Amino acid sequence: MIPEDILRGRKADHIRIALSPDSQHPYNFWDDIRFIHNPIPEADLEEIDLEVEVLGRRLSAPVIIGCMTGGFEGGRRINEVLAEVASELGLGMCVGSQRAALEDPSLRGTFSVVADYDIPLRIANIGGPQLAMGKVGPEQARQLVDMIDGHALAVHLNYAQEVVQPEGETRARGLMSALRRLVEEADFPIIVKETGCGIDGVTAKKLSKMGVAAVDVGGAGGTSFTAIEAVRAREAGNDLKALVGESFADWGIPAPLSVYLSSRYLDTIASGGIRNGVDVARALALGAEAASMARAFLLRAVKGKEETLTFARSVVEELRAVVFLTGNSTLEDLDEDEIVVLGRTKEWFEAMDEEWW
Ligand SMILES: Cc1cc2nc3c(=O)[nH]c(=O)nc-3n(C[C@H](O)[C@H](O)[C@H](O)COP(=O)(O)O)c2cc1C
């Protein structure tokens, strides 16, 4: 259990608020994706192998612990629990934004702790605005990857959050050219990720042409950083920013639609509101290579390793069960034919002129 007192302070605000239901988008779109049950499975449950290759690394299942933390003692403790679980089960893991450690080297250990564990895919993390402002180029990017003995770097896009933050960095001009330079010079894969508002097809196509290795869609339906910033602003007595944040709390492209659109152009990691192994299976059926979960792991990580391990095991077991109960024998068999799309997500597909059936 992580003690309350080390979850206090500015850097910990996001974690504290993310644990509350107030951090969530009002609608989880994954519930609209339903599998068609097959009463006569074709393989034995134990035969179903979930091993996959993601960004050239072999994972025991297509599950990645999402980018969240580091940069303060509570973050180090959370990263340690998550790293133990990722290594024990052979899952991928991403750390939170390492910007703080670039500015203050004494914080490096809060991220580099994950390098002590044998994790098959370790992903470093930095914000797009840092690239746009020229603060992070290929050389700093290399340092970030080395800091965690990583295999890839995720560049996160969070402009909706930056709009709401009083100290937000809304400089975006120059981001595309900075990204292009990074992709050209880096000798590790670059992932571009959103943080709750999703990635559209046009952007995915541009990123693919540029040589970006994968997107992590961070679609709408789960953690909403505009909602989180609205809570922070209210707490700080900044009513103006609180109002802006509340108006944008449900902003963004539904995560399932974002997966469907992005996966036409490049390898796609699904994220945004993924809660369990059934959601992971839904994402794979829509075209994702893997799925990442942030809040779902955070809820358990603050309670300790055992809770987190049991949860991660349940995700893997549920994913295997979906393959079984849809009458399939491999992960690759999970595709559009296995699902129906209902409700608001179906309306979004139709409104975007996406033929589904
Ligand atoms: C407490 C917390 C901190 C986060 N910090 C980062 C971060 O530093 N960098 C990043 O790329 N994404 C960050 N995210 C965003 C997640 O990686 C993810 O895109 C988003 O939370 C949606 O996934 P979820 O609905 O599973 O939480 C953070 C999420 C949470 C919950």
The ligand as an SDF file (V2000), in Angstrom:
LIG
                    3D

 31 33  0  0  0  0  0  0  0  0999 V2000
   -2.0330    9.3370  -13.2640 C   0  0  0  0  0  0  0  0  0  0  0  0
   -1.7590    9.3710  -14.7330 C   0  0  0  0  0  0  0  0  0  0  0  0
   -0.6160    9.9900  -15.2040 C   0  0  0  0  0  0  0  0  0  0  0  0
   -0.3370   10.0070  -16.5740 C   0  0  0  0  0  0  0  0  0  0  0  0
    0.8390   10.5730  -17.0110 N   0  0  0  0  0  0  0  0  0  0  0  0
    1.1810   10.4400  -18.3220 C   0  0  0  0  0  0  0  0  0  0  0  0
    2.4600   10.8330  -18.7710 C   0  0  0  0  0  0  0  0  0  0  0  0
    3.3010   11.3170  -18.0040 O   0  0  0  0  0  0  0  0  0  0  0  0
    2.7560   10.6620  -20.0850 N   0  0  0  0  0  0  0  0  0  0  0  0
    1.8590   10.1250  -20.9670 C   0  0  0  0  0  0  0  0  0  0  0  0
    2.1780    9.9430  -22.1310 O   0  0  0  0  0  0  0  0  0  0  0  0
    0.6320    9.7570  -20.5640 N   0  0  0  0  0  0  0  0  0  0  0  0
    0.2730    9.8890  -19.2730 C   0  0  0  0  0  0  0  0  0  0  0  0
   -0.9610    9.4650  -18.8490 N   0  0  0  0  0  0  0  0  0  0  0  0
   -1.9720    9.0900  -19.8630 C   0  0  0  0  0  0  0  0  0  0  0  0
   -2.0890    7.6030  -20.0560 C   0  0  0  0  0  0  0  0  0  0  0  0
   -0.9020    7.0500  -20.5470 O   0  0  0  0  0  0  0  0  0  0  0  0
   -3.2680    7.2490  -21.0030 C   0  0  0  0  0  0  0  0  0  0  0  0
   -3.0060    7.7540  -22.2970 O   0  0  0  0  0  0  0  0  0  0  0  0
   -4.5980    7.8040  -20.5250 C   0  0  0  0  0  0  0  0  0  0  0  0
   -4.6460    7.8070  -19.1120 O   0  0  0  0  0  0  0  0  0  0  0  0
   -5.7750    6.9850  -21.0310 C   0  0  0  0  0  0  0  0  0  0  0  0
   -5.7170    5.6630  -20.5630 O   0  0  0  0  0  0  0  0  0  0  0  0
   -6.6450    5.0940  -19.3590 P   0  0  0  0  0  0  0  0  0  0  0  0
   -8.0530    5.4630  -19.7160 O   0  0  0  0  0  0  0  0  0  0  0  0
   -6.3520    3.6400  -19.3420 O   0  0  0  0  0  0  0  0  0  0  0  0
   -6.2050    5.7770  -18.0940 O   0  0  0  0  0  0  0  0  0  0  0  0
   -1.2520    9.4260  -17.4940 C   0  0  0  0  0  0  0  0  0  0  0  0
   -2.4010    8.7950  -16.9910 C   0  0  0  0  0  0  0  0  0  0  0  0
   -2.6720    8.7620  -15.6400 C   0  0  0  0  0  0  0  0  0  0  0  0
   -3.9130    8.0690  -15.1570 C   0  0  0  0  0  0  0  0  0  0  0  0
  1  2  1  0
  2  3  1  0
  2 30  2  0
  3  4  2  0
  4  5  1  0
  4 28  1  0
  5  6  2  0
  6  7  1  0
  6 13  1  0
  7  8  2  0
  7  9  1  0
  9 10  1  0
 10 11  2  0
 10 12  1  0
 12 13  2  0
 13 14  1  0
 14 15  1  0
 14 28  1  0
 15 16  1  0
 16 17  1  0
 16 18  1  0
 18 19  1  0
 18 20  1  0
 20 21  1  0
 20 22  1  0
 22 23  1  0
 23 24  1  0
 24 25  2  0
 24 26  1  0
 24 27  1  0
 28 29  2  0
 29 30  1  0
 30 31  1  0
M  END
$$$$
